[in-house]
Amino acid sequence: MALADEQCRLVRAAAPLSPQEARELARSVPQWSPAEKQIEREFKFSDFRQAMAFVNQVADLAEEEGHHPDIFISYSRVRLTLSTHKVGGLSRSDFILAAKVDRAAGEAGPSIKG
């Protein structure tokens, strides 16, 4: 089963992923940059309106999944950061939501540049 087909709500993490587990899952979302306790990705759009439409799409997806990214908006750029605060690091849910965002970004069409 692909990560994007899993559900964050079904993941019950008691501890953060090990570095090796995080590296393995990161292969499924190669456009996301891993850091010690988070993953992030920046998206670029043609204008503010398209960026905000994408942010709203991500917000709806996050609510459905019960897992919420930190969202940073600067005109036509959107940076998403994922981490599981409850465990103080990365969990499988972070990678699941990243995969779902990537799928949504692919469906959004040519307005996304990154």
C-alpha positions as CSV (number, residue, x, y, z in Angstrom):
1,M,0.0,0.0,0.0
2,A,1.3,3.4,-0.9
3,L,1.9,6.0,1.9
4,A,-0.7,8.3,0.3
5,D,-3.3,5.6,0.7
6,E,-2.7,5.2,4.4
7,Q,-4.5,7.2,7.1
8,C,-2.7,9.3,9.7
9,R,-5.5,8.7,12.2
10,L,-4.6,5.0,12.3
11,V,-1.0,5.6,13.2
12,R,-0.3,5.5,16.9
13,A,3.2,6.6,17.5
14,A,4.7,6.4,21.0
15,A,8.2,7.3,20.0
16,P,9.8,9.1,17.1
17,L,11.1,7.1,14.1
18,S,14.7,6.0,14.2
19,P,17.0,7.8,11.7
20,Q,17.1,4.6,9.6
21,E,13.2,4.4,9.6
22,A,13.0,8.0,8.6
23,R,15.5,7.6,5.8
24,E,13.6,4.7,4.4
25,L,10.2,6.5,4.4
26,A,11.9,9.7,3.0
27,R,12.5,7.7,-0.2
28,S,8.8,7.8,-0.8
29,V,8.6,11.6,-0.7
30,P,11.9,12.7,-2.3
31,Q,10.9,16.3,-2.8
32,W,10.7,16.8,1.0
33,S,13.9,17.8,2.8
34,P,14.6,15.9,6.0
35,A,15.9,17.5,9.1
36,E,16.6,15.9,12.5
37,K,13.0,16.2,13.8
38,Q,11.0,17.3,10.7
39,I,10.6,17.2,7.0
40,E,9.7,20.2,4.8
41,R,8.9,21.2,1.3
42,E,8.5,24.5,-0.5
43,F,5.9,25.1,-3.2
44,K,6.0,28.0,-5.7
45,F,3.0,29.4,-7.4
46,S,2.2,32.0,-10.1
47,D,0.5,34.3,-7.6
48,F,-0.9,34.7,-4.1
49,R,-4.4,33.5,-5.1
50,Q,-3.0,30.1,-6.3
51,A,-0.8,29.8,-3.2
52,M,-3.8,30.4,-0.9
53,A,-6.0,27.9,-2.8
54,F,-3.3,25.3,-2.3
55,V,-3.0,26.2,1.4
56,N,-6.8,25.7,1.8
57,Q,-6.6,22.4,0.1
58,V,-3.8,21.3,2.5
59,A,-5.8,22.6,5.4
60,D,-8.8,20.4,4.4
61,L,-6.6,17.4,3.9
62,A,-4.9,18.0,7.3
63,E,-8.3,18.2,9.0
64,E,-9.4,14.9,7.4
65,E,-6.2,13.2,8.5
66,G,-6.1,14.7,12.0
67,H,-2.5,15.7,11.4
68,H,-1.5,19.3,10.8
69,P,1.6,20.8,9.2
70,D,3.1,24.1,10.1
71,I,2.4,26.4,7.1
72,F,4.4,29.4,6.1
73,I,3.1,31.7,3.4
74,S,5.1,34.4,1.5
75,Y,3.1,35.7,-1.4
76,S,3.5,33.0,-4.0
77,R,5.5,30.6,-1.9
78,V,4.2,28.1,0.6
79,R,6.5,26.1,2.9
80,L,5.1,23.1,4.8
81,T,6.9,21.6,7.8
82,L,5.8,18.3,9.2
83,S,6.7,16.9,12.6
84,T,4.8,14.9,15.3
85,H,5.0,17.2,18.3
86,K,3.5,14.5,20.5
87,V,6.6,12.3,20.1
88,G,9.1,15.1,19.7
89,G,10.2,14.1,16.2
90,L,9.1,12.3,13.1
91,S,6.4,9.6,12.9
92,R,4.9,7.7,10.0
93,S,2.0,10.2,10.0
94,D,4.4,12.9,8.8
95,F,5.4,10.9,5.8
96,I,1.8,9.8,5.1
97,L,0.6,13.4,5.1
98,A,3.6,14.5,2.9
99,A,2.7,11.8,0.4
100,K,-1.0,13.0,0.4
101,V,0.1,16.6,-0.1
102,D,2.4,15.5,-3.0
103,R,-0.6,13.7,-4.6
104,A,-2.8,16.8,-4.1
105,A,0.0,19.0,-5.6
106,G,0.2,16.7,-8.6
107,E,-3.6,17.0,-9.1
108,A,-3.4,20.8,-8.8
109,G,-1.8,21.0,-12.2
110,P,0.9,23.2,-13.8
111,S,0.6,26.2,-11.3
112,I,2.9,24.5,-8.8
113,K,6.5,25.1,-9.7
114,G,8.4,23.3,-6.9
